[in-house]
């Protein structure tokens, strides 16, 4: 396994775990407040979209050992994209 491939797997794996944990925390079904439910649904949707657009393609490219620089770029781009999405949301 090349070092670049290992870096992509590690970074995208951490981003996936953090995204899933974030969705699990914010999509808590015990909230009875309609505004809270709407906010948690929105946050979950934002995280899911970012995972599908950036992290999933990076993992697939790294798994196929194809275009590793693009995979690293996608994995790294997920971080400022998430920050921008939450600031602008």
C-alpha positions as CSV (number, residue, x, y, z in Angstrom):
1,X,0.0,0.0,0.0
2,X,1.5,3.3,-1.0
3,X,1.8,6.1,1.6
4,X,-0.6,8.4,-0.3
5,X,-3.2,5.6,-0.4
6,X,-2.8,5.1,3.3
7,X,-3.2,8.8,3.9
8,X,-6.4,9.0,1.9
9,X,-7.9,5.9,3.6
10,X,-7.0,7.4,7.0
11,X,-8.4,10.8,6.3
12,X,-11.5,9.7,4.6
13,X,-12.1,7.1,7.3
14,X,-11.9,9.6,10.0
15,X,-14.2,12.0,8.1
16,X,-16.7,9.1,7.6
17,X,-16.7,8.3,11.3
18,X,-17.0,11.9,12.4
19,X,-19.8,12.4,9.9
20,X,-21.7,9.4,11.0
21,X,-21.2,10.3,14.7
22,X,-22.4,13.9,14.0
23,X,-25.5,12.5,12.2
24,X,-26.3,10.1,15.1
25,X,-26.0,12.9,17.6
26,X,-28.0,15.5,15.8
27,X,-30.7,13.1,14.5
28,X,-31.8,12.2,18.0
29,X,-35.5,11.1,17.8
30,X,-36.3,12.1,21.4
31,X,-36.7,15.8,20.6
32,X,-40.4,16.9,20.6
33,X,-39.7,20.4,19.5
34,X,-40.6,20.9,15.8
35,X,-37.9,23.5,15.3
36,X,-35.3,21.2,16.8
37,X,-36.4,18.4,14.6
38,X,-36.1,20.6,11.5
39,X,-32.7,21.8,12.5
40,X,-31.5,18.2,13.1
41,X,-32.9,17.1,9.8
42,X,-31.1,19.9,8.0
43,X,-27.8,19.2,9.7
44,X,-28.1,15.5,8.9
45,X,-28.8,16.3,5.3
46,X,-25.8,18.7,5.0
47,X,-23.5,16.1,6.5
48,X,-24.9,13.3,4.3
49,X,-24.5,15.3,1.1
50,X,-20.9,16.3,2.0
51,X,-20.1,12.6,2.6
52,X,-21.5,11.5,-0.7
53,X,-20.0,14.3,-2.7
54,X,-16.5,14.3,-1.3
55,X,-15.6,11.4,1.0
56,X,-17.3,8.5,-0.8
57,X,-15.6,9.2,-4.2
58,X,-12.2,9.6,-2.3
59,X,-12.7,6.2,-0.7
60,X,-13.7,4.6,-4.0
61,X,-10.7,6.0,-5.8
62,X,-8.3,5.0,-3.0
63,X,-9.8,1.5,-2.9
64,X,-9.3,1.1,-6.7
65,X,-5.8,2.6,-6.3
66,X,-6.6,5.0,-9.1
67,X,-6.0,8.8,-9.2
68,X,-4.8,9.0,-5.6
69,X,-4.0,12.7,-5.9
70,X,-7.6,13.5,-6.8
71,X,-8.7,11.2,-4.0
72,X,-6.6,13.2,-1.5
73,X,-7.9,16.4,-2.9
74,X,-11.5,15.3,-2.5
75,X,-10.8,14.2,1.1
76,X,-9.1,17.4,1.9
77,X,-11.7,19.5,0.2
78,X,-14.4,18.0,2.5
79,X,-13.1,19.9,5.5
80,X,-13.4,23.5,4.2
81,X,-16.6,22.6,2.4
82,X,-18.2,21.4,5.6
83,X,-17.0,24.6,7.4
84,X,-18.5,26.7,4.6
85,X,-21.7,24.8,4.6
86,X,-22.2,25.2,8.3
87,X,-21.3,28.9,8.3
88,X,-23.6,29.7,5.4
89,X,-26.5,27.5,6.6
